[in-house]
Amino acid sequence: MRAVEALMAALKHEGVDVMFGYPGGANLPTYDAIYDAGINHILVRHEAGGGHAAEGYAKSTGKVGVSLATSGPGATNLVTPIADAMMDSVPTVFITGQVRTDLLGTDGFQEADITGITMPIVKHSIMIRDPRDIPKAIHEAFHVARTGRPGPVLVDIPQDLSRAEIDYVPIDDVSLPGYQPTHSGNAKQIRLAAKALANAKRPVFYVGGGVVNANASEELRDLARIEKFPVTCTLNGLGAYPAPDPQWLGMLGMHGTRAANYAMDEADLILAIGARFDDRITGKLSEFAPNAKFVHIDVDPAEISKNVPAHIPIVGDAKEILPRFSEEYRALESDESRMKEWWERIEHWREKYPLTYEDSTDNEIKPQYMVQAVWEATEGQAIVASDVGQHQMWAAQYYDFPEPRRWINSGGAGTMGFGLPAAMGAAAGNPEQLVVCISGDGSLQMNIQELATLAENKIPVKIFLMNNGFLGMVRQWQELFWDGRYSHVDMGNLPDWVKLADAYGIWAKQETDKTKLVGTLKEAIEHDGPALVDVRVTKEENTYPMIPAGQAARDMVG
Ligand SMILES: Cc1ncc(C[n+]2csc(CCOP(=O)(O)OP(=O)(O)O)c2C)c(N)n1
């Protein structure tokens, strides 16, 4: 069969039900094969949109997201989504077309060394040199993308090779001798960690996106509830532990709750699970959790002691390790009352510093209120994709996620333009679920063309635009740390969003009145198809609380 038909067969064998892509000269043979492959292909309007859609699909379903592009500019348009997928450990396979092998290295038309360009931002990449390797490369790519610490894998296929005739037999067992992720975790270390937890007087569970990736939420809950251990999550970990919950301290980090950050600051033991001590969590590293011992569970050995030295490192899959941890813990003698004072301290912080804001007394819509209205209109049950900026932080703070895979955002890379296509991918992967996108007026414009994709494919994403007329998060930093010198953050000539959406064939409405907001959001939700609500919010509201960059948790402001 043609190599591209084998490519399709391999994708189907890997269970691909939808992929996102954009054609061009170098991947023409592939697109010819897609024509009758029987795989749902969504034609995006920009390769970056396709890449983020694949991420949204993967983050919400746990399956591998697939995105295709042609060579040269098509491939380089995937660089940001690839970097994004790498930062957030998103299982993704990116398939690019490449110029013919006889043109490689000649600056051929639409040539870009995409494997070279993306080398630092992929988990793995495969440049096809023999057409018979194409299906095997796909199976390997999926295997590497979804096992161990998930991540992006690139498969680059020169045009002439994709036209060759080959035989294909599906491969179920990929064998890569040099790639053997550790799953089980060292038994002794787990026992040691359980003991340390049993002795800790001020423990905190610090949970990251790794727990979501490992589908280990239940296992986490079981361990956390053996005794009443306080739990906090990173931005990417939201939903890994259900919110709200008596043991849940809220999100930690730069815009986390005071209770979570102060608890980390005063903890004597931090159990980090699938979290990587990002600077948005630690603040000033030398002053981070100064009294704590660290137990660090991570599937990626390179994460252990990368930023913060681990006293007890455990390399492996949280889904395998946490039940064994619980078992070890249950076998120990421990006294829950040892945490009594700790909980009193935490309750004191919770009472004194709840997550709150000053609501308007007139009809003005405060951004925080908007997120609460989204929560109310969706009954807390939506998959929420966000873009990047203040709206992202408010969404993280004020929308409670009862389950994992409901919160789709660009945590590590912080990529504006992520939200809309990621929501599209999440909706394609979860046709039964309500998917909303909370975006900012700056972010939405970064991949606005995907409105056409939504409309054409009738993907019922509900876009709730938090419109403050500013690049709000940057404006906030300029206000707080640059003497209020607003350099190029006013979005000035904003489009008429309702007309714009209308031009794309999308139902839209503007809302300026707080008392009508929930109703308008519901109207959008009830509308059969994609919808956009342009919500005019307070222009210069700040996201608080906040640990100023490079400072310690104790220095929180707001
Ligand atoms: C691609 C990209 N460019 C620039 C930035 C820097 N940046 C972070 S937040 C932000 C402002 C976002 O504005 P908007 O989408 O309107 O959201 P708001 O903060 O107002 O809620 C900018 C420019 C980024 N994160 N990503």
The ligand as an SDF file (V2000), in Angstrom:
LIG
                    3D

 26 27  0  0  0  0  0  0  0  0999 V2000
    2.1170   34.5290   23.1360 C   0  0  0  0  0  0  0  0  0  0  0  0
    2.2800   35.4090   24.3270 C   0  0  0  0  0  0  0  0  0  0  0  0
    2.7030   36.6780   24.1690 N   0  0  0  0  0  0  0  0  0  0  0  0
    2.8350   37.4750   25.2540 C   0  0  0  0  0  0  0  0  0  0  0  0
    2.5510   37.0140   26.5120 C   0  0  0  0  0  0  0  0  0  0  0  0
    2.7260   37.9210   27.7270 C   0  0  0  0  0  0  0  0  0  0  0  0
    1.4540   38.1250   28.4050 N   0  0  0  0  0  0  0  0  0  0  0  0
    1.0690   37.4260   29.4920 C   0  0  0  0  0  0  0  0  0  0  0  0
   -0.4340   37.8320   30.0460 S   0  0  0  0  0  0  0  0  0  0  0  0
   -0.6210   39.0100   28.8600 C   0  0  0  0  0  0  0  0  0  0  0  0
   -1.8550   39.8390   28.7740 C   0  0  0  0  0  0  0  0  0  0  0  0
   -3.0390   39.0340   28.4140 C   0  0  0  0  0  0  0  0  0  0  0  0
   -4.0960   39.9050   28.0890 O   0  0  0  0  0  0  0  0  0  0  0  0
   -5.5670   39.4070   27.8850 P   0  0  0  0  0  0  0  0  0  0  0  0
   -5.5860   38.1840   27.0410 O   0  0  0  0  0  0  0  0  0  0  0  0
   -6.3900   40.5270   27.4070 O   0  0  0  0  0  0  0  0  0  0  0  0
   -5.9990   38.9340   29.3250 O   0  0  0  0  0  0  0  0  0  0  0  0
   -6.1490   39.7330   30.7000 P   0  0  0  0  0  0  0  0  0  0  0  0
   -4.8160   39.6700   31.3890 O   0  0  0  0  0  0  0  0  0  0  0  0
   -6.5510   41.1300   30.3720 O   0  0  0  0  0  0  0  0  0  0  0  0
   -7.1870   38.9670   31.4390 O   0  0  0  0  0  0  0  0  0  0  0  0
    0.5110   39.0640   28.0500 C   0  0  0  0  0  0  0  0  0  0  0  0
    0.7090   40.0080   26.9350 C   0  0  0  0  0  0  0  0  0  0  0  0
    2.1330   35.6740   26.6150 C   0  0  0  0  0  0  0  0  0  0  0  0
    1.8590   35.1050   27.7830 N   0  0  0  0  0  0  0  0  0  0  0  0
    1.9710   34.9070   25.5060 N   0  0  0  0  0  0  0  0  0  0  0  0
  1  2  1  0
  2  3  1  0
  2 26  2  0
  3  4  2  0
  4  5  1  0
  5  6  1  0
  5 24  2  0
  6  7  1  0
  7  8  2  0
  7 22  1  0
  8  9  1  0
  9 10  1  0
 10 11  1  0
 10 22  2  0
 11 12  1  0
 12 13  1  0
 13 14  1  0
 14 15  2  0
 14 16  1  0
 14 17  1  0
 17 18  1  0
 18 19  2  0
 18 20  1  0
 18 21  1  0
 22 23  1  0
 24 25  1  0
 24 26  1  0
M  CHG  1   7   1
M  END
$$$$
